[in-house]
């Protein structure tokens, strides 16, 4: 049986998962409507967070397909997947053209010497411009230093949603056969007797967890065969572990299937070795033919995580102690390569990640599992390079209707952003900026308001550059509750004229909790529990109905952006609350004097 290994890479929302789902359906691997994005968070946000693998059978050939995330924050997922495949399908939206993440994933692929196949997707969009998109991708290949062989890439035109593709726009489009035929034609076959007869060599590129089998490794086999019950060596330059394979799985469609043995070229899942890690080389003997280690870009942002000590702690959460939080973080570290955790500061854990979304997804998953915790304001990681302070910068691409471009340029300029490119087309302006990560913290909320929700903002890590000094941000003041109890409509009606509220009538509040923000940058002590003074006199105007504006519904990322230095975010399974580090006014005043 022949075998092909490919990964699907693209910018977020360009149609990777939709196309993969269509391939699975047309090769009879799944029923209609079954999707690869199975995680609850992925379904809600409509994005891929975790790299996944699947396989299809087409013309007696097994094609292993790896679907990768499009967000820069999950770049570590993409990097290691690219190491274990032989070609990539680069999917580009024919209307948007190459975007920042396209550049990021393509750069990684070209560096590894892979030869991509271009799929121009969504060619049925009214704004689609196939020739322009093709030219823009070619220019991107040139910019990224592609070799002559890589520049000679094949192109397929597709409408992923309808499950149709063609190699020439003159042909009628029926199904995805032209794309699948091209994969068989252009991607090298990685199975064969000469490879099977060699010594076993493979590499672990992903991890999985099963409640019965424990920790499992997902690996690509480069040579030899592997059998259930076999004793194998897992080696890195730092040392080796040995163990016996208790279960061996291969992939068929979206299912993992237990197999007795697997051969070179295949992608397998191995159970029975608790010390299996990403990047280890799998060998059948204690040899030294190691594969190159898998390296991952370093984190750019950090925040402290610790036990929730607010007056409402322990009401709904199942896991509250620092030991439980640490155990959960350690479990996450086994699978999440882009994450780092520093435990040297006692019960305060410093978590380092690739961006706000990267850490927010971890916190959101913990919250759903029943954890209660508090986190501090996100900070960027400052590095010392040649005796000079350096900070992370992001390449920011913004697509907005023309009338909003001025507001975006003004705001990003104040946040030390430098515009590197600007194009206008069909009433839309596309701008590229180089912005310090510090300047972007908390900007997304403002961007949504400034562009009335019509703008698209995408970022990808650029580099560590010299520190740019003080950054001007829109300063919000906090409305701090000075009482504990239930918020009443009467007092909220007065407070909503002073700023934006985060709570509704009937919400329980405690002293020191942040219940809203004020546009003027100073903090304000308020009493949201104050009721109306009742007298036994009737007056004509006293019984008017209270009209409350709906409060701002705080999401995790939004709260992380609105958080101030002296505030914590309290995260519980049923609520997200902002609070002051010191709950009592007298303690805050004493701390200020210090």
PLY file of the C-alpha trace (Angstrom):
ply
format ascii 1.0
element vertex 594
property float x
property float y
property float z
element edge 593
property int vertex1
property int vertex2
end_header
0.00 0.00 0.00
1.30 3.44 -0.92
1.23 6.27 1.63
1.27 10.07 1.54
1.66 12.48 4.49
0.42 16.05 4.12
-0.47 18.96 6.40
-3.07 21.61 5.71
-1.82 25.10 6.58
-3.52 28.47 6.23
-4.43 31.72 7.90
-7.31 31.56 10.36
-10.70 31.34 8.58
-9.37 30.57 5.10
-11.14 27.20 5.09
-8.70 24.49 6.27
-11.11 22.52 8.43
-14.01 22.90 5.95
-11.85 21.48 3.15
-10.58 18.60 5.32
-14.17 17.78 6.32
-15.14 17.70 2.61
-12.22 15.35 1.76
-13.25 13.01 4.61
-16.84 13.00 3.40
-16.04 12.39 -0.29
-13.67 9.51 0.46
-16.42 7.89 2.55
-14.59 8.26 5.87
-17.29 10.24 7.70
-20.95 11.07 7.29
-22.03 14.52 6.20
-21.84 17.20 8.89
-19.11 15.56 11.02
-16.32 18.07 11.69
-12.70 17.80 12.83
-13.08 20.70 15.27
-14.48 18.65 18.11
-13.37 20.64 21.17
-16.13 22.82 22.73
-13.95 25.94 22.62
-13.16 25.33 18.95
-16.85 25.02 18.11
-17.77 28.21 19.99
-14.98 30.35 18.58
-15.09 28.77 15.12
-11.31 28.29 15.11
-8.89 25.36 15.27
-6.80 25.37 18.47
-5.30 21.89 18.52
-3.52 20.18 15.63
-5.33 16.96 14.68
-4.65 14.06 12.42
-6.89 12.00 10.24
-6.41 9.71 7.27
-8.33 8.82 4.12
-8.10 5.96 1.63
-8.08 7.03 -2.01
-7.21 4.76 -4.96
-5.55 2.17 -2.65
-3.36 4.87 -1.12
-3.50 5.95 2.50
-3.27 9.76 2.83
-2.49 10.99 6.35
-3.80 14.55 6.73
-2.83 16.88 9.58
-5.09 19.87 10.19
-3.25 22.74 11.90
-4.40 25.91 13.75
-4.29 29.27 11.98
-3.75 31.54 15.02
-0.22 32.80 15.73
-0.70 31.98 19.43
-0.85 28.29 18.52
2.19 28.44 16.23
3.93 25.79 18.32
1.22 23.33 17.22
1.99 24.08 13.56
5.78 23.89 13.84
6.01 20.37 15.15
3.36 19.05 12.74
5.37 20.31 9.76
8.31 18.22 10.87
6.57 14.92 10.25
4.97 15.37 6.82
6.24 15.50 3.23
4.20 18.27 1.64
1.73 20.97 2.60
-1.53 22.18 1.12
-1.33 25.96 1.48
-4.90 27.28 1.50
-5.40 30.94 0.64
-8.69 32.85 0.47
-8.96 34.13 -3.13
-10.48 37.41 -1.91
-8.19 38.16 1.07
-4.94 36.83 -0.38
-1.99 35.88 1.85
-2.42 37.10 5.45
0.10 37.28 8.37
-0.46 33.69 9.42
-0.09 32.49 5.82
3.35 34.08 5.91
4.22 32.48 9.26
3.23 28.90 8.32
4.67 29.17 4.79
8.02 30.44 6.13
8.25 27.42 8.46
7.36 25.03 5.58
9.91 26.49 3.16
12.67 26.41 5.81
12.04 22.68 6.23
12.44 22.22 2.46
8.80 21.27 1.85
7.23 21.92 -1.54
3.71 23.35 -1.06
0.65 22.84 -3.25
-1.40 26.06 -3.42
-5.18 25.83 -3.01
-6.96 29.09 -3.87
-10.18 28.67 -1.90
-13.52 30.53 -1.87
-13.22 31.49 -5.57
-17.02 31.97 -5.63
-16.81 35.04 -3.36
-17.94 38.28 -5.07
-14.63 39.96 -4.13
-12.44 37.00 -5.19
-9.59 37.93 -7.54
-7.84 34.70 -8.52
-5.03 36.24 -10.62
-4.17 38.83 -7.98
-4.19 36.23 -5.18
-1.94 33.89 -7.18
0.51 36.73 -7.89
0.50 37.80 -4.22
1.33 34.24 -3.10
4.16 34.04 -5.67
5.60 37.31 -4.33
5.36 35.95 -0.79
7.33 32.83 -1.84
10.01 35.13 -3.29
10.12 37.31 -0.15
10.57 34.24 2.03
13.55 33.01 -0.05
11.91 30.00 -1.76
14.17 27.87 -3.97
13.51 27.58 -7.73
11.96 24.15 -7.13
9.63 25.52 -4.43
8.64 28.46 -6.68
7.41 25.99 -9.29
4.31 25.16 -7.23
1.07 23.59 -8.45
-2.23 25.48 -8.03
-5.73 24.14 -7.45
-8.88 26.30 -7.42
-11.54 25.29 -4.92
-14.80 26.07 -3.17
-14.26 24.15 0.07
-17.79 24.71 1.35
-19.26 22.99 -1.74
-16.49 20.36 -1.82
-15.39 21.07 -5.41
-11.98 21.76 -6.99
-10.32 22.11 -10.40
-6.81 22.54 -11.80
-8.03 24.83 -14.57
-10.74 27.48 -14.29
-12.05 26.46 -17.74
-13.07 23.00 -16.46
-16.35 22.13 -14.83
-16.09 21.58 -11.05
-17.69 18.39 -9.72
-15.81 17.19 -6.64
-12.37 17.14 -4.99
-10.91 14.42 -7.25
-8.53 16.88 -9.05
-6.98 17.84 -5.69
-6.66 14.23 -4.48
-5.14 13.13 -7.83
-2.59 15.96 -7.57
-1.61 14.81 -4.06
-0.93 11.28 -5.40
1.02 12.73 -8.31
3.19 15.30 -6.53
3.66 14.12 -2.93
6.34 11.42 -2.53
5.26 7.91 -1.51
6.76 7.24 1.93
6.02 3.52 2.22
7.98 0.74 0.59
9.83 -2.50 1.27
13.33 -0.94 1.20
12.31 1.44 4.07
10.48 -1.29 6.00
13.55 -3.53 6.09
15.71 -0.90 7.80
16.18 -0.35 11.56
13.19 1.29 13.26
13.36 5.09 13.38
10.49 7.46 14.23
9.81 10.73 16.03
7.17 11.80 18.54
5.51 15.06 17.40
2.34 15.23 19.51
0.91 13.87 22.75
-2.52 12.62 23.74
-4.09 11.62 27.01
-6.48 8.77 27.72
-8.09 8.05 31.12
-7.39 4.31 30.80
-4.12 4.19 28.87
-2.59 7.38 30.35
-0.19 9.39 28.32
0.33 8.47 24.67
2.67 9.69 21.97
1.73 10.38 18.34
4.71 9.63 16.11
5.77 9.53 12.48
7.69 6.41 11.41
10.59 7.11 9.05
12.06 3.59 8.73
11.46 0.02 9.84
8.34 -1.47 11.42
6.87 -1.17 14.92
4.85 -3.87 16.70
2.50 -4.09 19.67
4.38 -5.49 22.71
7.77 -4.42 21.28
10.42 -2.87 23.56
11.59 0.49 22.18
14.12 3.21 23.10
13.03 6.86 23.27
16.12 9.01 22.87
17.12 12.67 22.97
20.56 14.24 23.28
19.88 14.46 27.05
19.34 10.74 27.57
17.12 7.79 26.81
14.17 5.88 28.30
13.07 2.42 27.37
9.70 0.72 27.62
7.24 -1.72 26.12
4.39 -0.71 23.81
1.15 -1.86 25.42
-1.15 -0.64 22.63
-0.48 0.57 19.09
-3.01 2.61 17.10
-3.21 3.83 13.52
-5.70 6.43 12.19
-8.62 5.76 9.86
-10.90 8.73 9.21
-11.42 10.42 12.57
-11.09 7.14 14.49
-8.00 5.60 16.04
-7.83 1.88 15.26
-5.79 -0.67 17.22
-3.24 -2.44 14.99
-0.71 -5.24 15.55
2.05 -3.50 13.61
2.77 -0.43 11.47
5.43 0.32 8.88
7.62 3.19 7.70
5.71 6.25 6.48
2.72 5.79 8.77
1.56 7.97 11.66
0.85 5.97 14.84
-0.20 6.43 18.45
1.81 4.60 21.11
0.58 3.73 24.63
2.47 2.21 27.53
5.39 4.63 27.97
4.64 7.30 30.62
7.93 9.11 29.89
7.15 9.81 26.24
7.84 13.44 25.17
7.63 15.53 22.02
10.83 15.44 19.95
12.09 12.03 21.13
13.50 9.68 18.49
12.04 6.15 18.57
14.60 3.37 18.01
14.47 -0.44 18.28
18.07 -0.64 19.56
20.16 1.63 21.76
21.64 3.36 18.69
22.65 6.97 18.07
20.91 7.80 14.77
18.86 10.60 16.38
16.54 12.85 14.38
16.98 16.65 14.84
15.22 18.00 17.94
11.92 19.87 17.50
12.41 23.49 18.52
9.57 25.89 19.24
9.50 29.72 19.30
9.77 31.12 22.80
6.95 32.77 24.80
6.34 36.54 24.59
3.95 37.18 27.49
3.54 36.10 31.12
1.02 36.34 33.96
0.79 35.11 37.54
-1.73 32.43 38.49
-2.66 31.72 42.12
-5.39 30.63 44.52
-8.59 32.68 44.46
-8.93 34.39 47.86
-11.94 36.62 47.17
-14.95 36.65 49.58
-16.85 34.50 47.03
-14.16 31.81 46.67
-15.12 28.16 47.05
-18.82 28.65 46.26
-18.89 26.74 42.96
-15.40 25.50 42.13
-14.29 21.90 42.68
-10.52 22.55 42.50
-9.34 25.42 44.68
-5.90 24.67 46.16
-2.51 25.65 44.81
-1.53 21.96 44.64
-4.49 21.21 42.34
-3.67 24.22 40.14
-0.01 23.13 39.93
-0.95 19.54 39.00
-3.23 20.84 36.23
-0.47 23.13 34.89
2.01 20.24 34.91
-0.46 18.10 32.92
-0.87 20.98 30.43
2.92 21.32 30.04
3.14 17.72 28.86
0.95 18.47 25.84
1.25 22.24 25.31
4.78 22.82 24.00
4.52 26.62 23.67
3.82 27.03 27.41
6.28 27.45 30.30
5.60 27.59 34.04
7.87 28.99 36.77
7.09 27.53 40.21
9.96 29.12 42.16
7.70 31.71 43.82
5.81 29.38 46.18
2.06 29.29 45.55
2.22 31.98 42.81
2.86 30.33 39.46
4.22 32.42 36.61
2.78 31.16 33.32
4.54 32.11 30.05
2.70 31.82 26.73
2.73 32.84 23.08
0.03 35.51 23.45
-3.16 36.53 25.23
-5.29 33.98 23.35
-2.85 31.14 24.13
-3.12 31.74 27.90
-6.84 32.62 27.75
-7.66 29.24 26.16
-5.80 27.45 28.97
-7.65 29.45 31.66
-11.01 28.90 29.92
-10.40 25.14 29.78
-9.47 25.08 33.49
-12.58 27.08 34.39
-14.80 24.58 32.56
-13.12 21.70 34.37
-14.19 23.22 37.72
-11.09 25.22 38.71
-11.19 28.49 40.63
-8.18 30.76 40.36
-6.99 34.35 40.24
-4.65 35.82 37.61
-2.67 39.04 37.43
-2.39 41.50 34.54
-0.52 40.07 31.49
3.02 41.43 31.06
5.37 41.15 28.11
8.71 39.40 28.50
11.64 41.83 28.37
15.00 40.35 27.29
18.52 41.65 27.66
20.35 41.40 24.32
23.92 42.79 24.21
23.28 44.89 27.32
20.20 46.55 25.81
16.53 46.01 26.75
14.50 44.28 24.03
10.75 43.59 23.89
8.57 41.47 21.58
6.99 43.08 18.50
4.05 41.81 16.47
3.25 42.27 12.80
-0.35 43.49 12.80
-2.53 43.33 9.68
-5.76 45.32 9.78
-8.59 45.14 7.25
-11.22 47.86 7.82
-13.84 49.84 5.87
-12.16 53.06 4.61
-13.96 55.41 7.03
-12.42 53.73 10.10
-8.78 53.70 8.94
-8.01 57.12 10.51
-9.06 56.00 14.00
-6.96 52.82 13.74
-3.85 54.70 12.51
-4.23 57.24 15.32
-4.65 54.64 18.10
-1.83 52.34 16.92
0.44 55.36 16.40
-0.02 56.35 20.05
0.82 52.78 21.02
4.20 53.08 19.21
3.01 51.20 16.11
4.77 51.95 12.81
2.86 51.48 9.55
4.82 49.48 6.97
2.18 49.07 4.24
-1.24 50.40 3.20
-3.55 49.53 0.30
-7.16 50.51 -0.45
-9.46 48.43 -2.62
-13.29 48.16 -3.00
-13.93 50.49 -0.03
-11.64 48.44 2.26
-8.28 49.57 3.60
-5.60 47.01 4.39
-2.76 48.20 6.63
0.29 46.48 8.09
1.95 47.76 11.29
4.90 46.77 13.43
3.67 47.19 17.03
5.23 46.33 20.40
3.25 43.51 22.08
2.87 45.84 25.10
0.98 48.31 22.93
-1.44 45.61 21.75
-2.44 44.44 25.24
-6.02 45.61 25.71
-6.29 47.14 22.22
-8.61 44.53 20.66
-11.62 45.74 22.70
-11.09 49.32 21.50
-10.56 48.12 17.92
-13.98 46.42 17.91
-15.63 49.64 19.15
-13.64 51.94 16.80
-14.54 49.85 13.71
-18.14 49.11 14.83
-17.31 45.40 14.69
-16.54 45.49 10.94
-12.74 45.40 11.16
-10.47 42.32 11.09
-7.24 42.43 13.12
-4.65 39.65 12.93
-1.22 39.47 14.52
1.85 37.30 14.24
5.06 37.46 16.27
7.78 39.43 14.48
10.91 39.65 16.65
12.45 41.04 19.82
13.39 44.69 19.09
14.88 47.49 21.27
12.54 48.69 24.03
10.47 51.71 22.91
9.78 53.35 26.30
6.45 54.62 27.60
3.30 53.73 25.65
0.15 55.89 25.64
-2.98 53.85 26.19
-6.58 54.88 26.74
-6.76 55.12 30.52
-9.93 53.82 32.11
-10.68 54.35 35.78
-12.33 51.56 37.76
-15.67 51.78 39.58
-14.98 49.97 42.84
-17.76 48.67 45.05
-17.46 49.91 48.64
-20.14 47.54 49.95
-21.05 43.83 49.91
-24.53 42.72 48.88
-26.89 42.64 45.90
-26.66 45.41 43.29
-29.90 47.39 42.99
-31.36 48.95 39.85
-31.82 52.31 41.59
-28.10 52.86 42.21
-27.00 51.28 38.88
-29.25 53.74 36.99
-27.21 56.60 38.48
-23.84 54.85 37.97
-24.39 54.03 34.29
-24.29 57.77 33.52
-20.69 57.87 34.82
-19.27 55.06 32.65
-19.71 51.43 31.54
-21.05 48.81 33.97
-20.00 45.14 34.07
-22.89 44.02 36.33
-26.67 43.86 36.19
-29.30 44.48 38.88
-29.39 41.52 41.26
-25.70 40.61 40.82
-23.92 39.88 44.08
-20.92 42.16 44.72
-18.28 42.46 47.42
-16.13 45.29 48.74
-13.18 45.89 46.41
-14.85 44.28 43.37
-14.66 46.29 40.11
-18.23 46.79 38.86
-17.53 49.04 35.84
-15.15 51.58 34.34
-15.14 55.35 33.96
-13.77 57.15 30.91
-11.98 59.69 33.10
-8.85 57.89 34.23
-9.39 58.05 38.02
-10.79 55.26 40.19
-14.16 55.91 41.79
-15.64 54.36 44.96
-19.33 53.53 44.45
-22.13 51.81 46.32
-24.13 49.65 43.88
-26.25 48.21 46.73
-27.86 51.51 47.75
-31.65 51.53 47.54
-34.10 54.39 47.28
-34.91 56.36 50.44
-38.55 55.65 51.11
-40.89 58.17 52.82
-44.60 58.04 53.46
-45.18 61.09 51.25
-46.30 60.61 47.65
-44.69 62.82 45.02
-45.67 63.06 41.36
-42.25 62.30 39.78
-40.92 59.66 42.18
-42.23 56.49 40.58
-40.70 56.73 37.09
-39.44 53.45 35.66
-35.70 52.78 35.90
-34.10 52.23 32.47
-30.87 50.19 32.65
-28.48 49.83 29.72
-27.36 46.17 29.33
-23.94 45.75 31.04
-20.71 44.90 29.19
-20.53 41.10 29.20
-16.95 40.40 30.28
-15.21 37.63 28.35
-11.80 36.36 29.44
-9.81 38.19 26.77
-11.82 41.38 27.28
-11.24 41.31 31.04
-7.51 40.65 30.49
-7.42 43.77 28.32
-9.32 45.99 30.78
-7.34 44.84 33.83
-5.13 47.41 35.61
-1.79 46.80 37.36
-3.34 46.80 40.86
-6.16 44.43 39.87
-6.69 40.68 39.70
-9.05 38.64 37.56
-11.11 36.15 39.55
-12.04 33.15 37.38
-14.61 30.61 38.58
-16.75 28.05 36.71
-19.75 30.42 36.72
-18.24 33.92 36.66
-15.39 36.20 35.61
-14.89 39.14 37.97
-12.38 41.97 38.14
-11.26 42.99 41.64
-8.65 45.16 43.32
-5.58 43.42 44.75
-6.35 45.09 48.12
-10.09 44.95 48.74
-10.33 47.61 51.49
-9.93 51.29 50.62
-7.64 51.86 53.64
-5.29 49.05 52.47
-5.14 50.49 48.95
-4.27 53.94 50.34
-1.56 52.46 52.58
-0.09 50.53 49.64
-0.04 53.72 47.49
1.88 55.60 50.17
4.50 52.85 50.21
0 1
1 2
2 3
3 4
4 5
5 6
6 7
7 8
8 9
9 10
10 11
11 12
12 13
13 14
14 15
15 16
16 17
17 18
18 19
19 20
20 21
21 22
22 23
23 24
24 25
25 26
26 27
27 28
28 29
29 30
30 31
31 32
32 33
33 34
34 35
35 36
36 37
37 38
38 39
39 40
40 41
41 42
42 43
43 44
44 45
45 46
46 47
47 48
48 49
49 50
50 51
51 52
52 53
53 54
54 55
55 56
56 57
57 58
58 59
59 60
60 61
61 62
62 63
63 64
64 65
65 66
66 67
67 68
68 69
69 70
70 71
71 72
72 73
73 74
74 75
75 76
76 77
77 78
78 79
79 80
80 81
81 82
82 83
83 84
84 85
85 86
86 87
87 88
88 89
89 90
90 91
91 92
92 93
93 94
94 95
95 96
96 97
97 98
98 99
99 100
100 101
101 102
102 103
103 104
104 105
105 106
106 107
107 108
108 109
109 110
110 111
111 112
112 113
113 114
114 115
115 116
116 117
117 118
118 119
119 120
120 121
121 122
122 123
123 124
124 125
125 126
126 127
127 128
128 129
129 130
130 131
131 132
132 133
133 134
134 135
135 136
136 137
137 138
138 139
139 140
140 141
141 142
142 143
143 144
144 145
145 146
146 147
147 148
148 149
149 150
150 151
151 152
152 153
153 154
154 155
155 156
156 157
157 158
158 159
159 160
160 161
161 162
162 163
163 164
164 165
165 166
166 167
167 168
168 169
169 170
170 171
171 172
172 173
173 174
174 175
175 176
176 177
177 178
178 179
179 180
180 181
181 182
182 183
183 184
184 185
185 186
186 187
187 188
188 189
189 190
190 191
191 192
192 193
193 194
194 195
195 196
196 197
197 198
198 199
199 200
200 201
201 202
202 203
203 204
204 205
205 206
206 207
207 208
208 209
209 210
210 211
211 212
212 213
213 214
214 215
215 216
216 217
217 218
218 219
219 220
220 221
221 222
222 223
223 224
224 225
225 226
226 227
227 228
228 229
229 230
230 231
231 232
232 233
233 234
234 235
235 236
236 237
237 238
238 239
239 240
240 241
241 242
242 243
243 244
244 245
245 246
246 247
247 248
248 249
249 250
250 251
251 252
252 253
253 254
254 255
255 256
256 257
257 258
258 259
259 260
260 261
261 262
262 263
263 264
264 265
265 266
266 267
267 268
268 269
269 270
270 271
271 272
272 273
273 274
274 275
275 276
276 277
277 278
278 279
279 280
280 281
281 282
282 283
283 284
284 285
285 286
286 287
287 288
288 289
289 290
290 291
291 292
292 293
293 294
294 295
295 296
296 297
297 298
298 299
299 300
300 301
301 302
302 303
303 304
304 305
305 306
306 307
307 308
308 309
309 310
310 311
311 312
312 313
313 314
314 315
315 316
316 317
317 318
318 319
319 320
320 321
321 322
322 323
323 324
324 325
325 326
326 327
327 328
328 329
329 330
330 331
331 332
332 333
333 334
334 335
335 336
336 337
337 338
338 339
339 340
340 341
341 342
342 343
343 344
344 345
345 346
346 347
347 348
348 349
349 350
350 351
351 352
352 353
353 354
354 355
355 356
356 357
357 358
358 359
359 360
360 361
361 362
362 363
363 364
364 365
365 366
366 367
367 368
368 369
369 370
370 371
371 372
372 373
373 374
374 375
375 376
376 377
377 378
378 379
379 380
380 381
381 382
382 383
383 384
384 385
385 386
386 387
387 388
388 389
389 390
390 391
391 392
392 393
393 394
394 395
395 396
396 397
397 398
398 399
399 400
400 401
401 402
402 403
403 404
404 405
405 406
406 407
407 408
408 409
409 410
410 411
411 412
412 413
413 414
414 415
415 416
416 417
417 418
418 419
419 420
420 421
421 422
422 423
423 424
424 425
425 426
426 427
427 428
428 429
429 430
430 431
431 432
432 433
433 434
434 435
435 436
436 437
437 438
438 439
439 440
440 441
441 442
442 443
443 444
444 445
445 446
446 447
447 448
448 449
449 450
450 451
451 452
452 453
453 454
454 455
455 456
456 457
457 458
458 459
459 460
460 461
461 462
462 463
463 464
464 465
465 466
466 467
467 468
468 469
469 470
470 471
471 472
472 473
473 474
474 475
475 476
476 477
477 478
478 479
479 480
480 481
481 482
482 483
483 484
484 485
485 486
486 487
487 488
488 489
489 490
490 491
491 492
492 493
493 494
494 495
495 496
496 497
497 498
498 499
499 500
500 501
501 502
502 503
503 504
504 505
505 506
506 507
507 508
508 509
509 510
510 511
511 512
512 513
513 514
514 515
515 516
516 517
517 518
518 519
519 520
520 521
521 522
522 523
523 524
524 525
525 526
526 527
527 528
528 529
529 530
530 531
531 532
532 533
533 534
534 535
535 536
536 537
537 538
538 539
539 540
540 541
541 542
542 543
543 544
544 545
545 546
546 547
547 548
548 549
549 550
550 551
551 552
552 553
553 554
554 555
555 556
556 557
557 558
558 559
559 560
560 561
561 562
562 563
563 564
564 565
565 566
566 567
567 568
568 569
569 570
570 571
571 572
572 573
573 574
574 575
575 576
576 577
577 578
578 579
579 580
580 581
581 582
582 583
583 584
584 585
585 586
586 587
587 588
588 589
589 590
590 591
591 592
592 593
